[in-house]
Amino acid sequence: MDEKTQVQVNKLADEVYQRLGEKLKSIVLYGSAVTPRFVEGKSDINLLVVLDKVEVGSLMEIGAIIAKYKKYKFADPVVVDQDYIGRSGDVFPIEFEESKRGHKIIYGQDPLANIKINPQDLRLQLERELKQSLLHLRQMLVQDPGISADFISSLAQAGKSVSAQIRGLTMLEPGPEKDPQREPVEKVEKLIGANFPALRWLIGLRHQKSAPKKPEVLNILPTLHDELGHLVRWIDELGDFQA
């Protein structure tokens, strides 16, 4: 994360503390802002705000503050209490595991230090979300067989979800991340023993300055459908995974 963005993160954290005082327990920066993937002015800035107790008034206070920072690409923060974190690792294992592996404490103690993720919960969420992505692609094709501009725009949005799922697949490898500089798709290709050029294309759509043309999309769709199907079968057959 660049120095300019760090300054804005610190200013926001100071404002939240000034408003909430001892109610505030932690502010954690997570997501692309703590990775080499962060692009100033384009990547969202994601914050986890931990309170002693989440109340409507506190949420409104935080909302009033964050509204002033939207122009700096701050996303709406995730606001929870410590009990919520302790009880939610089985429901959101991808999100918590990714945040645990890469985050920066802006204020307070580390609320993720003691969270433990069951590998089988992680595998199950990945299976569910990958199957949803495959079904979503099929529904898009049924609803818009002419491949309109809206279809192409929706495809780019779908790429964001698939990108998160690909990162989730990399967490199936036990132990600390071996090569943080390597692209997640490349890690998954090595893990599964297959190449996924269409998935690389899909994930890269959001970084393109202009939308792809219809012939390009028509050409890639069969391969994209097959590759998603490959991932679905692989994660399904993984069964009772244990790290």
C-alpha positions in Angstrom: 0.0 0.0 0.0 1.3 3.4 -0.9 2.1 6.1 1.6 -0.8 8.3 0.5 -3.3 5.5 1.1 -1.7 4.7 4.5 -2.3 8.3 5.6 -6.0 8.1 4.8 -6.3 4.8 6.6 -4.7 6.3 9.7 -6.9 9.4 9.5 -10.1 7.3 9.2 -9.0 5.1 12.2 -8.4 8.2 14.3 -11.9 9.5 13.5 -13.5 6.3 14.4 -11.7 6.2 17.7 -12.7 9.9 18.4 -16.3 9.0 17.8 -16.5 5.6 19.6 -13.8 5.8 22.2 -13.5 2.6 24.3 -16.3 0.9 22.3 -13.7 0.4 19.6 -11.5 -2.6 20.1 -9.7 -3.1 16.8 -9.4 -1.8 13.2 -7.9 -4.3 10.8 -6.8 -3.6 7.2 -7.3 -6.7 4.9 -7.7 -7.6 1.2 -5.6 -6.3 -1.7 -4.3 -3.3 0.3 -2.0 -5.7 2.2 -0.8 -7.5 -0.9 1.2 -6.6 -4.1 -2.1 -6.7 -6.0 -3.1 -3.3 -4.6 -3.5 -0.5 -7.2 -3.8 3.0 -5.9 -7.1 4.6 -7.0 -8.5 1.3 -8.3 -8.4 -1.3 -5.6 -10.9 -1.1 -2.7 -9.6 -0.5 0.8 -11.2 -3.0 3.1 -11.4 -2.6 6.9 -12.7 -4.9 9.7 -13.9 -2.9 12.6 -14.3 -4.7 15.9 -16.5 -3.2 18.7 -17.1 -4.4 22.2 -20.8 -4.4 21.2 -22.4 -3.7 17.9 -25.2 -1.2 18.2 -27.3 0.8 15.7 -25.9 4.1 16.9 -22.3 2.9 16.5 -23.0 1.7 13.0 -24.5 5.1 12.0 -21.4 6.8 13.5 -19.1 4.7 11.4 -21.3 5.2 8.3 -21.0 9.0 8.7 -17.3 8.7 8.8 -16.8 6.3 5.9 -18.9 8.4 3.6 -16.2 11.1 3.6 -13.6 8.5 2.5 -15.5 6.9 -0.4 -13.5 9.0 -2.9 -10.4 7.2 -1.7 -11.9 3.8 -2.6 -12.8 2.8 1.0 -15.3 0.0 0.9 -18.0 -0.2 3.6 -16.2 -1.8 6.5 -17.2 -5.1 8.1 -18.4 -4.2 11.6 -18.5 -7.1 14.2 -17.8 -7.9 17.8 -15.2 -10.5 19.0 -17.9 -13.1 19.8 -19.1 -12.9 16.1 -15.6 -13.6 14.9 -15.2 -16.6 17.2 -18.5 -18.1 16.1 -18.3 -17.5 12.3 -15.2 -19.2 11.1 -17.2 -22.3 10.1 -19.6 -20.1 8.1 -17.1 -17.8 6.3 -13.9 -19.9 6.3 -12.6 -18.4 3.0 -13.0 -14.9 4.2 -11.5 -15.4 7.6 -8.7 -17.6 6.5 -7.7 -15.1 3.8 -7.9 -12.2 6.3 -5.9 -14.2 8.9 -3.1 -14.9 6.4 -2.9 -11.3 5.2 -3.9 -8.4 7.4 -2.5 -5.3 9.1 -3.5 -4.0 12.5 -4.4 -0.3 12.4 -5.7 0.0 15.9 -6.0 -2.3 18.9 -5.2 -6.0 19.3 -5.3 -8.6 16.6 -8.9 -10.1 16.6 -8.0 -12.9 14.2 -5.0 -14.2 16.1 -6.8 -17.1 17.8 -9.4 -18.0 15.1 -9.0 -21.6 13.8 -10.5 -22.7 10.5 -11.6 -26.3 10.0 -10.2 -27.4 6.6 -13.4 -29.3 5.8 -15.4 -26.1 6.3 -13.1 -24.4 3.8 -13.5 -27.2 1.3 -17.3 -27.2 1.6 -17.6 -23.4 1.1 -15.3 -23.6 -2.0 -17.4 -26.4 -3.4 -20.6 -24.5 -2.9 -19.3 -21.3 -4.3 -17.7 -22.9 -7.4 -20.9 -24.8 -8.2 -22.8 -21.5 -7.9 -20.4 -19.8 -10.3 -20.8 -22.7 -12.8 -24.6 -22.5 -12.5 -24.5 -18.7 -12.8 -22.6 -18.9 -16.1 -25.1 -21.5 -17.4 -28.0 -19.2 -16.4 -26.4 -16.2 -18.1 -26.2 -18.2 -21.4 -29.8 -19.4 -21.2 -31.0 -15.9 -20.4 -28.9 -14.0 -23.0 -27.8 -16.4 -25.8 -27.1 -13.4 -28.1 -24.2 -12.4 -25.8 -25.3 -8.7 -25.4 -23.2 -5.9 -23.8 -25.0 -6.6 -20.5 -23.8 -10.3 -20.7 -20.2 -9.2 -21.1 -20.5 -6.7 -18.2 -22.0 -9.5 -16.0 -19.2 -11.8 -17.0 -16.7 -9.2 -15.7 -18.5 -9.1 -12.4 -18.6 -12.9 -12.2 -14.8 -12.8 -12.6 -14.5 -11.0 -9.3 -16.3 -13.9 -7.5 -14.2 -16.5 -9.3 -11.1 -14.6 -8.4 -12.0 -14.9 -4.7 -12.7 -18.6 -5.2 -9.3 -19.2 -6.9 -7.6 -17.5 -4.0 -9.6 -19.7 -1.7 -8.3 -22.8 -3.5 -4.8 -21.8 -2.8 -5.5 -22.0 0.9 -6.0 -25.8 0.6 -2.2 -26.1 0.7 -1.1 -26.6 4.3 1.3 -24.3 6.0 2.3 -20.7 5.3 2.1 -19.3 1.7 5.1 -20.6 -0.1 5.3 -18.0 -2.9 3.3 -14.8 -2.3 4.5 -13.3 -5.6 3.0 -16.1 -7.7 -0.4 -15.5 -9.2 -3.3 -17.4 -7.5 -4.3 -19.0 -10.8 -0.8 -20.3 -11.3 -0.8 -21.8 -7.8 -4.1 -23.6 -8.5 -2.8 -24.9 -11.8 0.1 -26.4 -10.0 -2.1 -27.7 -7.2 -4.6 -29.4 -9.5 -2.2 -30.3 -12.4 -4.1 -28.5 -15.2 -4.0 -25.3 -17.1 -6.8 -22.7 -16.9 -6.3 -20.1 -19.7 -10.0 -19.1 -19.8 -10.1 -18.5 -16.0 -7.0 -16.3 -16.4 -8.9 -14.4 -19.1 -12.0 -14.1 -16.9 -10.2 -12.8 -13.9 -8.3 -10.3 -16.0 -11.4 -8.7 -17.5 -11.8 -6.2 -14.7 -8.3 -4.8 -15.4 -9.0 -4.2 -19.1 -9.6 -0.6 -20.2 -12.3 -1.8 -22.7 -14.8 -4.6 -22.8 -13.9 -7.6 -25.0 -15.7 -8.0 -28.3 -18.5 -10.5 -28.8 -16.4 -12.9 -31.1 -13.7 -13.1 -28.4 -16.3 -13.9 -25.7 -17.9 -16.5 -27.9 -14.6 -18.1 -28.6 -13.6 -18.4 -24.9 -17.0 -19.4 -23.4 -16.8 -23.2 -24.1 -13.3 -23.4 -22.5 -14.4 -21.3 -19.6 -17.4 -23.5 -19.0 -15.2 -26.6 -19.1 -12.6 -25.2 -16.8 -15.2 -24.2 -14.2 -16.6 -27.7 -14.5 -13.1 -29.1 -13.9 -12.7 -27.2 -10.7 -16.2 -28.2 -9.5 -15.4 -31.9 -10.1 -11.9 -31.6 -8.4 -13.2 -29.9 -5.3 -16.1 -32.3 -5.1 -13.9 -35.4 -5.4 -11.5 -34.0 -2.8 -14.0 -35.3 -0.2 -13.1 -35.1 3.4 -10.1 -32.8 3.0 -7.7 -32.4 5.9 -4.8 -30.0 5.8 
